Amino acid sequence: TASNGKIGVSKAKKLLPNIIICDIMMPELNGYAVLQILYKYAPTKHIPFIFLSAKTERSDVRKGMNLGADDYITKPFDESELISAIESRLAKVVIQNKIVEESEPEITKPSNDNEFRTLEQLQNYFISNGEESVYEVNETIYHQGNNSNHTYVIEKGVVKTYKIDEQGKELITALHKENEFFGFSSFSKNMPYQEFATAIENTKVYKIPKRELKTVLEKNHHLTLILIDYINDNVTEIKEHLLEMAYSSVRKKTASTILHFSKIMKKHTEDPVKISRSDLASIAGIATETFIRTLSDFKKEGIIDIEGRNIKIKNMDKLMKFN
């Protein structure tokens, strides 16, 4: 602990903690200054950093995230929310370190710095060379019809891609989580984006120009094949989902959607899934009213519990039977 920002910076540099939780309104140095100083100091640059502040204005949150914070929690806060954020950040560090360790032998093999053999290396390229952008919940990343000039990778958060029909009904085509790519478009034709992309959590992405990605792939044929498999897996998943929407029962669609969101949002069985009913219904391909009625039935049967926007799985075995 530190009583002010100046002492906090000194302790962080000396102790190199696993994670830093920092207020914003502090004497000597405010939280923004603390983050900027530690970000410029190589040994502390990559330490996960969470703001915990009474400053709740959208501009304050955006400023904190744009400076490089990993998360921003407002006061008053729920203890479980803070613990969850800490666990998530620490787990991410473990995963990143493991990726680095596993890829190090591969990294030493290439004959030049521009050679890639794994998607993890491509993700790191996006983060190192791409443009960082932060989006809040329900903020649109790009619109259908926009020029498809960039491809994206998600460092934090969840993004939905979707189309809107002539009646204004939204159809979610895919959900993308951390370390996943989205925004692919034709390299040979000047085609606009064919769908919308919107953040459904506070999200940080990195984007690089499509022409730059094309150059990388032209120099790395092995990576191109891996990326084709990656895109093909996404297409296969979408086709299976469309078949399910067309032929499955309402109860099966509802159960499958809850399980899908729970997996994408990386929740444990006992953790609630916080997502809008309209998004869930859009994924399931059924009317929102019908979806809500089915949720109520599941609650009565003891399969799930509902608190506000939160859905908590109580009986995984019963839910899996519908799927």
C-alpha positions in Angstrom: 0.0 0.0 0.0 1.0 3.6 -0.5 -0.5 6.8 0.9 0.0 8.9 -2.2 1.0 8.5 -5.9 4.6 9.5 -5.5 5.2 6.8 -2.8 3.3 4.3 -5.0 5.6 4.9 -8.0 8.6 4.4 -5.8 7.3 1.2 -4.2 6.2 -0.2 -7.6 9.7 0.3 -9.1 11.3 -1.3 -6.1 9.0 -4.2 -5.5 7.8 -4.9 -9.0 4.4 -6.3 -7.9 2.3 -8.8 -9.9 -0.5 -6.2 -10.3 -1.3 -2.6 -9.4 -4.6 -1.2 -8.2 -4.6 2.6 -8.2 -6.9 5.5 -7.2 -7.0 8.6 -9.4 -7.5 11.4 -7.0 -4.4 11.3 -4.8 -1.9 13.8 -3.4 1.6 14.3 -4.9 0.8 12.4 -8.1 -2.7 11.5 -9.4 -3.4 8.1 -10.8 -3.0 9.1 -14.5 0.5 10.4 -13.8 1.4 7.2 -11.9 0.3 5.1 -14.9 2.2 7.3 -17.3 5.4 7.1 -15.2 5.3 3.3 -14.7 4.4 2.8 -18.4 7.6 4.6 -19.4 9.8 2.5 -17.0 10.6 -0.8 -18.7 10.5 -3.1 -15.6 7.0 -1.9 -14.7 5.6 -1.3 -18.2 3.8 -4.6 -18.5 2.5 -4.9 -14.9 -1.3 -5.1 -15.1 -2.8 -1.8 -13.9 -6.4 -1.4 -12.6 -7.9 2.0 -11.8 -10.3 2.0 -8.8 -11.8 5.4 -8.6 -14.9 7.5 -7.7 -14.5 9.4 -11.0 -17.3 7.8 -13.0 -17.7 10.2 -16.0 -17.3 8.5 -19.4 -14.5 10.8 -20.3 -12.6 9.7 -17.1 -13.0 6.0 -17.9 -11.9 6.6 -21.6 -8.9 8.6 -20.5 -7.8 5.9 -18.1 -8.2 3.1 -20.7 -6.5 5.2 -23.4 -3.5 5.7 -21.1 -3.1 1.9 -21.0 -5.0 0.7 -17.9 -6.1 -2.9 -18.1 -9.4 -2.2 -16.3 -11.3 0.7 -14.7 -13.6 0.0 -11.7 -15.8 2.7 -10.2 -16.6 3.3 -6.6 -18.7 2.2 -4.8 -17.7 -1.3 -6.1 -18.6 -4.8 -5.4 -15.8 -6.9 -3.8 -16.4 -9.8 -6.2 -16.1 -7.5 -9.2 -12.6 -6.3 -8.0 -11.5 -9.9 -7.3 -12.7 -11.0 -10.7 -10.8 -8.2 -12.4 -7.6 -9.1 -10.5 -7.9 -12.8 -11.3 -8.6 -12.1 -15.0 -5.5 -9.8 -15.3 -3.2 -12.3 -13.5 -4.5 -15.2 -15.6 -3.8 -13.2 -18.7 -0.2 -12.6 -17.7 0.3 -16.3 -17.1 -1.1 -17.1 -20.5 0.9 -14.5 -22.2 4.1 -15.7 -20.5 3.3 -19.3 -21.5 2.8 -18.2 -25.1 6.1 -16.4 -25.1 7.9 -19.4 -23.7 6.3 -21.8 -26.2 7.0 -19.5 -29.1 10.6 -18.7 -28.3 12.1 -21.7 -30.1 10.0 -20.7 -33.1 11.0 -17.1 -32.9 14.7 -17.9 -33.1 14.2 -19.9 -36.3 13.1 -17.2 -38.7 15.8 -15.6 -40.9 14.3 -12.1 -40.4 12.1 -10.2 -38.0 9.1 -10.2 -40.4 8.8 -14.0 -40.5 5.8 -15.5 -38.6 4.8 -19.1 -38.1 2.0 -18.9 -35.5 -1.1 -16.8 -34.9 0.3 -15.8 -31.5 3.2 -14.1 -33.3 0.7 -12.3 -35.6 -1.3 -11.2 -32.5 1.9 -9.8 -31.0 2.7 -8.0 -34.3 -0.8 -6.3 -34.2 -0.1 -5.2 -30.6 3.4 -3.9 -31.3 2.7 -2.2 -34.6 -1.0 -1.6 -34.7 -3.2 1.4 -33.6 -4.7 0.9 -30.2 -8.4 1.8 -29.7 -10.7 1.5 -26.7 -14.4 1.1 -26.9 -17.1 1.1 -24.2 -20.1 -1.2 -24.0 -22.4 -0.8 -27.0 -19.9 1.5 -28.8 -19.7 0.7 -32.6 -16.2 -0.2 -34.0 -17.3 0.0 -37.6 -20.5 0.1 -39.6 -21.7 -2.1 -42.4 -20.8 -0.2 -45.6 -17.7 1.5 -44.1 -14.5 1.1 -46.1 -12.8 -2.1 -45.0 -9.4 -0.6 -44.5 -8.3 -2.4 -41.3 -8.2 -5.8 -39.6 -8.5 -6.1 -35.8 -7.3 -8.2 -32.9 -8.9 -8.0 -29.4 -6.6 -7.6 -26.4 -9.4 -7.2 -23.9 -13.2 -7.6 -24.1 -15.8 -9.1 -26.4 -17.1 -7.9 -29.8 -20.2 -8.9 -31.6 -20.5 -8.7 -35.4 -24.0 -8.5 -36.8 -26.2 -7.6 -39.8 -29.5 -5.7 -39.7 -32.4 -6.8 -42.0 -34.9 -4.6 -43.8 -37.2 -4.6 -40.8 -34.4 -3.4 -38.5 -34.0 -6.8 -36.8 -30.5 -7.5 -35.6 -28.8 -10.9 -36.4 -25.5 -11.6 -34.6 -23.2 -13.4 -36.9 -20.3 -14.0 -34.5 -18.9 -13.2 -31.0 -15.1 -12.5 -30.8 -13.2 -12.7 -27.5 -9.7 -11.8 -26.3 -6.8 -12.7 -28.8 -9.2 -13.3 -31.7 -9.2 -11.5 -35.0 -12.1 -9.9 -36.8 -12.8 -7.4 -39.7 -11.4 -9.6 -42.5 -12.3 -8.6 -46.0 -11.2 -9.2 -49.6 -7.6 -8.5 -50.3 -8.2 -8.4 -54.1 -11.4 -6.4 -54.2 -12.3 -3.0 -52.8 -15.3 -4.2 -50.8 -16.8 -2.5 -47.7 -17.5 -4.2 -44.4 -20.4 -6.5 -44.8 -21.6 -6.3 -41.2 -21.4 -4.1 -38.1 -19.0 -4.6 -35.2 -19.9 -3.4 -31.7 -18.3 -3.9 -28.2 -20.5 -5.7 -25.7 -17.9 -5.2 -22.9 -15.3 -2.5 -22.4 -13.0 -3.5 -25.1 -9.4 -2.7 -26.3 -8.4 -3.6 -29.8 -5.4 -3.1 -32.1 -5.8 -2.6 -35.8 -3.5 -2.6 -38.8 -4.2 -1.5 -42.4 -5.4 -4.3 -44.6 -2.6 -3.6 -47.1 0.0 -4.1 -44.3 -1.6 -7.5 -43.3 -1.5 -8.5 -47.0 2.2 -7.8 -47.2 2.8 -9.8 -44.0 0.9 -12.8 -45.5 2.7 -12.6 -48.8 6.0 -13.0 -47.0 4.7 -15.8 -44.7 3.0 -18.6 -46.6 2.9 -20.9 -43.6 1.0 -18.3 -41.6 -1.4 -17.7 -44.5 -2.4 -21.4 -44.4 -2.9 -21.2 -40.6 -5.0 -18.1 -41.0 -7.1 -19.8 -43.7 -7.8 -22.6 -41.3 -8.7 -20.0 -38.6 -11.2 -18.3 -40.9 -12.6 -21.6 -42.1 -13.3 -22.7 -38.5 -15.2 -19.5 -38.0 -17.3 -20.0 -41.1 -18.0 -23.6 -40.1 -19.2 -22.4 -36.7 -21.5 -19.9 -38.3 -23.0 -22.5 -40.7 -23.7 -24.8 -37.8 -25.3 -22.0 -35.9 -27.5 -21.1 -38.9 -28.7 -24.8 -39.1 -29.4 -24.8 -35.4 -31.4 -21.5 -35.7 -33.4 -23.1 -38.6 -34.2 -26.5 -37.2 -33.8 -26.6 -33.4 -36.5 -26.1 -30.8 -36.8 -22.8 -28.9 -35.6 -24.5 -25.7 -32.5 -26.0 -27.4 -31.7 -22.6 -29.0 -32.0 -20.9 -25.7 -29.8 -23.4 -23.8 -27.2 -23.4 -26.6 -27.1 -19.6 -26.5 -26.6 -19.4 -22.8 -23.8 -22.0 -23.0 -22.2 -20.2 -25.9 -22.2 -16.8 -24.2 -20.9 -18.4 -21.0 -17.9 -19.9 -22.9 -17.2 -16.7 -24.9 -17.4 -14.5 -21.7 -15.0 -17.0 -20.0 -17.2 -17.5 -17.0 -17.0 -20.4 -14.6 -20.3 -22.4 -14.2 -21.1 -20.6 -11.0 -20.5 -17.1 -12.4 -23.3 -15.1 -13.9 -23.4 -14.1 -17.6 -24.2 -10.4 -17.9 -25.6 -9.6 -21.4 -28.7 -8.0 -22.8 -31.7 -10.1 -23.6 -31.9 -8.7 -27.1 -28.3 -9.9 -27.8 -29.0 -13.3 -26.5 -32.2 -13.6 -28.5 -30.4 -12.4 -31.6 -27.8 -15.2 -31.2 -30.6 -17.7 -30.7 -32.5 -16.4 -33.7 -35.8 -16.1 -31.8 -38.0 -13.2 -30.8 -36.9 -11.4 -27.6 -40.3 -12.0 -25.9 -40.1 -15.7 -26.7 -36.5 -15.9 -25.4 -37.5 -14.2 -22.1 -40.4 -16.6 -21.6 -38.1 -19.6 -22.1 -35.6 -18.1 -19.6 -38.5 -17.8 -17.1 -39.3 -21.5 -17.7 -35.7 -22.5 -17.2 -35.7 -20.5 -13.9 -38.8 -22.2 -12.7 -37.2 -25.6 -13.5 -34.1 -24.7 -11.4 -31.8 -24.7 -14.4 -30.8 -21.1 -14.2 -31.2 -18.1 -11.9 -31.9 -14.6 -13.1 -31.0 -11.4 -11.3 -31.5 -8.2 -13.4 -29.4 -8.7 -16.6 -27.4 -11.5 -15.0 -28.1 -15.2 -15.8 -26.5 -17.8 -13.6 -26.3 -21.5 -14.5 -27.5 -23.6 -11.6 -27.8 -27.0 -13.3 -25.3 -27.5 -16.1 -26.3 -31.1 -16.7 -29.9 -30.2 -17.5 -28.8 -27.3 -19.7 -26.4 -29.5 -21.6 -29.2 -32.1 -22.3 -31.0 -29.5 -24.4 -27.8 -28.8 -26.3 
